[in-house]
């Protein structure tokens, strides 16, 4: 993992409407302000990818698309830099997971705080996955 770059490839993005709908109907939720994470373990069609992620920002809280896109960019970047925490655990337990991170705060939070909270959320997520297995 040391020589591997922190990239966020197209294959790591969750875009399937069916998978996203199944997350909201059958997924398990983790709340950690300013995020809500809904995940589901299961079969992903890509054999080499261990996880897929989607990010969402509510139109109710942020009316302008520019603001929503800016926050989504910060969420994806904080995940990209810290995804190794999740991937190491998934490789140990030999699991595949897909999830969505929903930004639930009413205000825009600085990137440093988002990254700090993303690390805590991923730690909580890893502990939950390891305890479920």
KEPA-457707 format. One record per residue: x, y, z of N, C-alpha, C, CB in turn. Coordinates in steps of 0.05 Angstrom, whole numbers, padded with zeros to 5 digits, always signed. Glycine has a CB too. Example, Ala and Ser with C-alpha at 12.3 -4.5 7.8 and 13.67 -1.06 7.14 Angstrom:
+00264-00114+00156+00246-00090+00156+00264-00066+00156+00226-00089+00181 +00257-00045+00142+00273-00021+00143+00258+00001+00157+00282-00012+00114 
***
This chain:
+00016-00024+00000+00000+00000+00000+00017+00025+00000-00018+00000+00024 +00042+00023+00007+00059+00047+00009+00064+00060-00018+00085+00041+00023 +00068+00043-00038+00074+00054-00065+00049+00062-00080+00090+00034-00080 +00026+00054-00070+00001+00060-00084-00007+00089-00080-00021+00041-00075 -00016+00102-00101-00025+00130-00099-00053+00131-00088-00023+00143-00127 -00059+00153-00075-00086+00158-00066-00103+00170-00088-00086+00178-00041 -00114+00152-00105-00130+00161-00127-00159+00154-00122-00120+00148-00154 -00177+00166-00137-00205+00160-00135-00215+00154-00163-00221+00185-00122 -00213+00129-00170-00219+00120-00197-00249+00119-00203-00207+00092-00201 -00255+00118-00228-00282+00117-00238-00296+00092-00227-00283+00118-00268 -00281+00070-00225-00293+00045-00216-00301+00046-00186-00273+00022-00220 -00290+00065-00171-00296+00067-00143-00321+00084-00137-00273+00079-00128 -00332+00096-00158-00356+00112-00154-00381+00095-00157-00356+00135-00175 -00400+00100-00140-00425+00085-00140-00445+00102-00157-00437+00081-00111 -00453+00090-00180-00470+00104-00199-00495+00089-00206-00455+00111-00224 -00497+00064-00198-00519+00047-00205-00544+00055-00190-00513+00018-00200 -00565+00061-00204-00590+00069-00191-00602+00046-00174-00611+00077-00212 -00599+00021-00183-00609-00001-00168-00594-00005-00142-00606-00027-00185 -00568-00002-00142-00552-00005-00118-00558+00018-00098-00522-00005-00124 -00562+00042-00108-00568+00065-00091-00596+00061-00078-00567+00091-00107 -00615+00052-00094-00642+00047-00083-00641+00025-00062-00662+00039-00105 -00625+00004-00067-00623-00018-00047-00610-00008-00021-00608-00042-00059 -00592+00012-00023-00580+00023+00001-00601+00036+00018-00559+00044-00006 -00619+00051+00006-00639+00066+00022-00661+00047+00032-00652+00087+00005 -00666+00024+00019-00686+00006+00029-00675-00014+00049-00699-00009+00006 -00651-00025+00044-00640-00046+00061-00614-00040+00075-00637-00071+00045 -00604-00016+00072-00577-00009+00082-00577-00004+00112-00567+00015+00068 -00553-00005+00123-00549+00000+00152-00537+00028+00154-00530-00021+00164 -00546+00043+00174-00539+00072+00176-00520+00076+00200-00564+00088+00180 -00501+00094+00195-00483+00104+00216-00485+00134+00216-00453+00094+00212 -00491+00146+00239-00492+00175+00241-00467+00185+00255-00517+00185+00256 -00454+00204+00243-00431+00218+00256-00431+00246+00244-00404+00203+00250 -00440+00266+00260-00443+00293+00250-00416+00303+00238-00453+00312+00272 -00416+00315+00215-00437+00324+00197-00445+00305+00175-00429+00350+00185 -00442+00279+00180-00447+00259+00159-00467+00238+00169-00421+00245+00151 -00480+00226+00149-00496+00202+00153-00485+00183+00132-00527+00207+00150 -00478+00159+00140-00467+00139+00122-00486+00115+00121-00438+00130+00131 -00494+00108+00098-00511+00084+00094-00496+00064+00077-00539+00092+00080 -00493+00040+00088-00477+00020+00074-00491-00007+00072-00450+00017+00089 -00480-00023+00055-00489-00050+00051-00466-00067+00041-00513-00051+00030 -00462-00089+00054-00442-00108+00044-00455-00127+00024-00428-00123+00068 -00439-00135+00005-00451-00153-00015-00434-00156-00039-00478-00143-00022 -00446-00166-00060-00432-00172-00084-00430-00147-00102-00446-00195-00099 -00406-00141-00109-00402-00120-00129-00392-00134-00154-00381-00098-00119 -00400-00124-00177-00393-00137-00202-00363-00136-00208-00408-00125-00224 -00350-00114-00199-00321-00112-00204-00306-00128-00184-00313-00082-00203 -00290-00147-00193-00277-00165-00175-00253-00152-00161-00268-00189-00189 -00240-00132-00173-00216-00120-00161-00223-00096-00143-00197-00112-00182 -00247-00086-00144-00254-00063-00128-00269-00073-00103-00273-00044-00144 -00259-00063-00079-00271-00072-00053-00294-00055-00045-00249-00072-00032 -00295-00030-00054-00317-00013-00045-00324+00007-00067-00309+00003-00020 -00349+00016-00065-00359+00038-00082-00372+00059-00064-00379+00027-00104 -00368+00084-00072-00379+00105-00055-00393+00126-00072-00355+00119-00039 -00414+00137-00060-00428+00160-00071-00430+00181-00049-00457+00152-00082 -00431+00207-00057-00434+00228-00038-00459+00244-00046-00409+00247-00037 -00472+00256-00026-00496+00271-00030-00498+00295-00012-00521+00252-00026 -00508+00317-00022-00513+00341-00007-00541+00350-00013-00492+00364-00014 -00556+00356+00008-00585+00362+00005-00590+00389-00008-00597+00362+00033 -00608+00388-00027-00616+00412-00041-00632+00430-00022-00633+00406-00066 -00644+00418-00001-00660+00433+00018-00642+00452+00034-00675+00414+00037 -00617+00442+00041-00599+00458+00057-00582+00477+00041-00581+00440+00074 -00576+00470+00016-00559+00486-00001-00573+00490-00028-00530+00473-00005 -00585+00513-00031-00601+00518-00055-00585+00519-00081-00617+00543-00052 -00562+00531-00079-00546+00535-00104-00529+00510-00110-00527+00559-00101 -00529+00502-00135-00514+00478-00143-00484+00482-00139-00520+00472-00173 -00475+00507-00142-00447+00513-00138-00439+00505-00109-00441+00543-00143 -00455+00512-00090-00449+00505-00062-00449+00475-00057-00469+00519-00043 -00469+00461-00068-00471+00432-00065-00447+00418-00078-00497+00421-00078 -00439+00427-00102-00417+00415-00115-00391+00420-00101-00414+00426-00144 -00387+00443-00089-00363+00449-00073-00361+00431-00049-00364+00479-00064 -00383+00426-00035-00382+00409-00012-00377+00380-00020-00409+00411+00004 -00390+00372-00042-00385+00344-00052-00356+00340-00060-00403+00338-00076 -00344+00361-00071-00316+00359-00079-00298+00355-00054-00307+00384-00094 -00305+00370-00032-00290+00368-00007-00294+00340+00005-00299+00390+00013 -00318+00329+00004-00323+00302+00014-00307+00281-00001-00353+00296+00013 -00308+00282-00027-00293+00263-00043-00263+00265-00038-00299+00266-00073 -00253+00289-00035-00224+00292-00031-00216+00282-00003-00217+00322-00033 -00232+00286+00017-00225+00276+00044-00227+00246+00044-00244+00288+00065 -00246+00234+00029-00247+00205+00027-00223+00194+00012-00273+00196+00013 -00216+00207-00010-00193+00198-00026-00167+00197-00010-00190+00217-00050 -00163+00217+00007-00138+00219+00022-00137+00198+00045-00135+00246+00033 -00160+00189+00054-00161+00172+00078-00174+00145+00073-00177+00186+00100 -00178+00137+00048-00191+00112+00042-00174+00088+00049-00198+00111+00013 -00148+00091+00054-00131+00069+00061-00140+00056+00087-00102+00077+00062 -00152+00072+00105-00162+00062+00131-00183+00041+00125-00174+00084+00148 -00200+00046+00107-00222+00027+00100-00212+00004+00084-00244+00042+00085 -00195+00009+00064-00186-00013+00046-00170-00034+00060-00170-00001+00023 -00154-00026+00080-00138-00046+00095-00156-00065+00109-00119-00032+00115 -00177-00055+00121-00196-00072+00136-00212-00090+00117-00216-00054+00152 -00220-00079+00094-00235-00095+00075-00218-00118+00063-00245-00077+00052 -00192-00113+00060-00175-00134+00050-00171-00156+00071-00148-00123+00041 -00169-00148+00096-00166-00168+00118-00190-00186+00120-00161-00154+00144 -00213-00174+00119-00238-00189+00123-00249-00200+00097-00259-00172+00136 -00237-00193+00074-00245-00203+00048-00275-00196+00042-00241-00233+00046 -00282-00171+00047-00309-00162+00043-00310-00141+00021-00321-00149+00069 -00334-00139+00009-00339-00118-00010-00363-00102+00001-00345-00129-00039 -00361-00076-00001-00381-00058+00010-00387-00035-00008-00373-00048+00038 -00411-00026-00009-00418-00001-00023-00434+00017-00004-00434-00006-00049 -00429+00043-00006-00441+00061+00013-00444+00089+00001-00424+00062+00039 -00461+00105+00015-00465+00132+00008-00460+00150+00033-00494+00137-00003 -00447+00172+00029-00442+00191+00050-00459+00215+00044-00411+00199+00052 -00476+00221+00063-00495+00244+00061-00486+00266+00080-00524+00235+00066 -00483+00290+00070-00475+00313+00085-00501+00325+00098-00460+00334+00068 -00502+00324+00124-00527+00333+00137-00526+00360+00152-00536+00312+00157 -00502+00372+00152-00499+00398+00165-00514+00419+00149-00469+00405+00169 -00522+00440+00163-00537+00462+00150-00518+00483+00139-00556+00475+00170 -00493+00484+00149-00473+00504+00140-00450+00490+00127-00464+00521+00164 -00435+00506+00111-00410+00497+00099-00389+00496+00121-00402+00515+00075 -00375+00473+00124-00355+00469+00144-00327+00470+00130-00359+00442+00159 -00307+00482+00143-00280+00483+00130-00270+00454+00125-00261+00498+00148 -00252+00453+00104-00242+00427+00096-00227+00412+00118-00223+00431+00072 -00212+00426+00135-00197+00412+00156-00216+00398+00175-00180+00433+00172 -00239+00410+00181-00258+00397+00199-00272+00374+00185-00279+00418+00208 -00278+00377+00159-00290+00355+00144-00271+00331+00143-00297+00364+00115 -00246+00336+00138-00227+00314+00137-00224+00300+00164-00199+00324+00128 -00223+00315+00186-00221+00304+00212-00245+00287+00219-00218+00326+00234 -00269+00296+00212-00293+00281+00217-00296+00257+00198-00318+00299+00214 -00285+00259+00174-00286+00236+00155-00268+00214+00166-00276+00245+00127 -00246+00220+00178-00228+00200+00190-00243+00186+00213-00202+00212+00200 -00256+00201+00230-00271+00189+00252-00294+00172+00242-00282+00211+00270 -00308+00181+00220-00329+00166+00208-00319+00139+00197-00344+00182+00187 -00297+00140+00183-00285+00116+00171-00276+00097+00193-00262+00123+00153 -00265+00107+00215-00258+00090+00237-00283+00076+00249-00244+00106+00259 -00304+00091+00253-00329+00080+00263-00340+00059+00244-00349+00102+00268 -00338+00064+00218-00347+00046+00197-00331+00020+00197-00346+00060+00169 -00305+00023+00199-00288-00001+00200-00294-00019+00224-00258+00007+00200 -00298-00006+00247-00304-00022+00271-00331-00036+00268-00305-00003+00296 -00350-00023+00255-00377-00035+00251-00375-00059+00232-00396-00014+00240 -00359-00055+00210-00356-00077+00191-00342-00101+00203-00340-00067+00166 -00321-00096+00218-00306-00117+00231-00322-00132+00252-00280-00107+00244 -00340-00118+00266-00357-00131+00286-00379-00146+00273-00368-00110+00305 -00388-00138+00249-00409-00153+00235-00399-00179+00223-00421-00136+00213 -00374-00180+00216-00363-00204+00203-00360-00227+00222-00337-00198+00191 
***
